[in-house]
């Protein structure tokens, strides 16, 4: 956990006055039929909303002003040059210098950040730089109104990401090294009767290869705990002692074929 002024930063998320500040695509927001609990109502009624609103507005300005980087493809959304596209050359404060994609405009232009937005083309390879899918990479499948659909490199999921949370990239994500108490190759309990090994970690999920030869995807919080294997010992087929680091060979089952 770190601090940014009065805000708290934890696992890439920002908390303002005890509230989580986060961007979401409108397509995933449910606003009809929502019935807040009494505790939720009391929390909001007791809060200093003027102060919270000011903090949110400052955060929005901060995110907007620091959103562009050299190499970003952008589109003008306001003024006489609306719909003009170009590539960011430099950023200084709330001013962005772009090289326009136009036959008659050959000189760099300086525009305000609020006049621009990122744009992506189908087939672009991108990285998610903030949000729940942060660190993920993939190919742009389609571009909708203020939303980009990305085919993840880590799995077959389609990610719905705001343009501001994306950046062009050439590298491919391989997943995270750890999530909470769990790490790659940890032995874990999927349930009270099923053990498995973590073979992939993502920001919100883990893939576990179970003792039954199946791969299950689940939230790390749903795991039944981790088994410490550093000093664990067991017996092999011939009742010899076996522990982590030993060289083994399968003598029965499908993996014994070919002398493995």
Secondary structure as UniProt FT lines:
FT   STRAND          2..4
FT   TURN            5..6
FT   STRAND          7..10
FT   TURN            11..12
FT   STRAND          13..16
FT   TURN            17..18
FT   STRAND          19..21
FT   HELIX           26..28
FT   HELIX           38..46
FT   HELIX           49..65
FT   TURN            70..71
FT   STRAND          73..76
FT   TURN            80..83
FT   STRAND          85..92
FT   TURN            93..94
FT   STRAND          95..100
FT   STRAND          109..112
FT   HELIX           113..115
FT   STRAND          116..118
FT   TURN            122..123
FT   STRAND          125..128
FT   TURN            132..135
FT   STRAND          137..144
FT   TURN            145..146
FT   STRAND          147..152
FT   STRAND          158..161
FT   HELIX           163..165
FT   STRAND          166..168
FT   STRAND          178..179
FT   TURN            180..181
FT   STRAND          182..183
FT   TURN            184..185
FT   STRAND          187..191
FT   TURN            192..193
FT   STRAND          194..201
FT   STRAND          205..210
FT   TURN            211..212
FT   STRAND          215..219
FT   HELIX           220..222
FT   STRAND          226..227
FT   TURN            230..231
FT   STRAND          233..235
FT   TURN            237..238
FT   STRAND          241..243
FT   TURN            244..245
FT   HELIX           254..259
//
